[in-house]
Amino acid sequence: MDIWTFVIVCPLVGLAGFIDAIAGGGGLISLPAYLIAGLPPHAAIGTNKFGSCCGTCVATWQFARRGFIRWRRVLPAVVLALLGSWLGARLALLVASDTFKIIMLIILPLTGAYVLNKKALQSDNPPYSNRLTILIVAALSFVIGIYDGFYGPGTGTFLMLLLTAVAHVSLNEAAGITKVINLSTNVAALAVFLTHGVVWMPLAIAAAVFSIVGNYLGARYFVSKGTGFVKPVIIVVLTLFFLKLCYELFL
């Protein structure tokens, strides 16, 4: 590593943290930053997880202190998300990733069209009973956990959209739940990378500082701006994801 590694990685990780706190999908910016800086793939993923965990922890704390996280709804979802992530990782050993990427090329434009709908991310749907909401949130977290373990990009974005559309929770609560789920799966993955010694700690610590700042500012911005700012950010995330898939499949 030299000074340019830090110059390339740290500002992009900060930007990724800001976007991730608002709409998820920050990994679509931070992970390529590590690869552009020259880190080997496994080191890039592991080092990125360290910064993501630190930043997501701050964003989770911000949402929790504002009452966006109802812990009785979240804790069962955490357990099922971790189980789903494990199953997704096992599934990745059996299914060619290119097959899944082609499916995502179809899903992403449909998701973008949904987000552009005026009713997307609105909380005017009648809420379910608390028990049914807990069950739906847990089931969605399990499904998203499988996706996260199998492939991963945009996990937070998809979970936030599903929570508002299917579980009928408010955008604020959906953001809080998403942060807790993301933090849980990130910590589990980071533990694996740390035990295998692929995290470049000097860079990881420096990038974590920028990730913390980005997530802190993003969480505060989310609280003040709400839905009006979330939708454009989600569209940007989905576009980056689509371009990433096209590059991997065709270039």
N, C-alpha and C positions, 0 to 999 in steps of 0.2 A: 504494500500500500504506500501511496505517496499523498501529498496534500491535495492533488487533483481528485483522488478518490473521494475524499471528504467533500470537496467543492461540488462534485457532481451529485453525490448521494443525498447529503443532508438537506439542501433546500427542497428537492423533490419529495423527500420523505415528509417534510413539514407540510407541503402542499397536499400530499396524499392523506395525511392525518386530518387536515381541515375538511377535505371532501368526505373522508370516511365517517367523520363525526356527524355530518349532515345527511348523507344518503348512502353510505356504504360504498364499497368498490375501490377504496384507496389503494389496495394491492395492485390494481391495474396500472398505477403510476409508480409506486415504490419499488415493486419487484423488478421492472425493467430498468430502473435507475441503478440497481446493484449490478445487473447484467451488463449495462452499458459501461459501468466503471471497471469491468473486467473480472468480477468475482465468478468462480465456477458455479454452476447451477445449484448444487446442494448447499454451498456456502451462502449463495444469494438468498435462497429460500429460508435457511436457518437464521441468518442475520436479520432478514426482513421480519421474521416472526418475533424476534426480541423487541425491536422497535414498535411493532404493531401491538404487542402485549402491553408495553408501557403506556403507549398513547391511548389504547382502548380502555385501559384501567382508569385513566383520568377522565375520559369521556363518560364512562359508566358512573363514576363518582358524581360528575356534574349532573347527569340525568337523575340519579338517585336522590341527591339533595334537593332537587326540585319536585320530587314526588312523582316522577314519570314511571318508576319501577314498582310494580306491585309484586312483592317477593313470593307470595303464595301461588301466583300464577306462573312465575318464572322458574322456580326451582325444579318442578317436574319436567319442564321443557329442557332445562340444562342436562338432566340425566339422559333424556331421550336423544338430545342433539349429540351428545358424546357417543352414545350407542350407534346412532346413525352414521356418524363420522367414521367409526371403526368399521361398520359394514360397508360403507362406501369405499374405504381404502382396500378392503378385501375384494370388492367388486371390480376395482380398477385393475386388479391382477388378472381378471378373467375376460374383460371386455376391452377391445381396441379403443383408445382414446379418440381416434379420428372419427369413429362412428358417432360418438357423443358430440363431438364438435360440429358435425354436420347437422345434427338435430338442433343444436343451439343456434345455428345460423337461421333456422326457421323461427325459433322461439323468440329471439331477440327483437326482430322487427315487430312481432305481435305484441311483445311487452312494451316497446316504445309507443306503439299506437294506443295501447291502454293508458299509459301514463299521460299522453296528450289529451285524453278524455277529461272533460271538466270535472267529472265526479270522482276521478282517481284520487286517492289519498284523502278523500273527504271523510269526516266522521259522522255524517248524517244518517248512516245505516243504523237501524234499531239494534241496540246491544243485546247479546245473548245473556242468559243467566251466568252467574259466576262459575258454576260447575262446568257448564258446557263450554264456556270460554277457555277454562283451564285445559279441557280435553282437546279443543281445537288447536290452541297454542302449542301444546305438547306434540300433537300429531304433525303440525307444520314444521316444528323444530326438528323432529325426527327425519322428515323428508329432506329438509334443507341440510341437515347433518350428513345424510347420505351423499348429497350433491357436493358438499364441502370436502368430504373425504375422497370422493371420486375425482373431482376436478377442481372446484373451488372459487374461481374468479367471480366477483359480484355477489357473493353469498349474502352479505348484509343487505344489499339492495333488493334482492329477490325476497328475502324474509320480510322486510319492511312492507313491500307491496302486498304480499300474501296476508300479513297480519291485518292490514287495513281492509283488504277486499274480502277475505274469507272469515277471519275471526271477529270482524267488526269492532276492533279496538281503535282508539283515537291515534292520530299520527304521533302525538307525544309519547303515548304508551308504547306504540310499535317501535319507536326509536329506542326507548329504554330497554325493551325486551331484546331487541336486536343487539345492543351493546353487550348485554350480559351473555347471550349465546355466543357472540363472536369472541368475547374474552375467554370463555370457558374452552372453546375449541382451540383457540390460539395457544393457551397455556398448555393444553394437552400435547399439541404438536411441538411446541417449543421444548418441552421436557425431553422429547425424543431426540431433537436436534442437539440439545446440550449434552446428552449422554453419549452422542456419537462425535462430539468435538468438532462440529462443522460451523459453529458460530464464531465469526471474527469479532472478538469482544471489543477492541478499541473502536472500531467503526460502529459496532452495534450500540455502544454506550453513547457515542456522539450523535448518531442518528436518532436514538431514543429521545434525546433532549428535544430535537426538532419535532419529532412525532408527538411528544407531550404538548408542546406549545401549539402545534397545528390542531390537535384534537381538542384542546382547551378552548381555543378561539372558535373552532367549528361548532362545538357544543353550545357556546354562548350565542353564536350567530343563529343557530337553529332555533333557540328559544325566542329570539327577538324577531326573526323573519318568518318562520313557520313554512306552511305549504307553498306559498308563492315563490320561495327561493329553492325549495327542495326539488320541485319538478324539473327545472332546467338542469340542476346538478345531476339528477338521475338520468336524464337524456344524454348528458355528456358521458357519464359512466357507461351506459349501454352502447353508445357509439364507439368508445374506446375498446370495449369488449368485442364488438363486432369487427372492428379493424384488426384487433389482435388475432381473432379466429381466422380471418381471411389471410393474414400474413402467414400464420402457422400452416394452414391447409394448402395454400396456392403458391406461396413465395418461398 
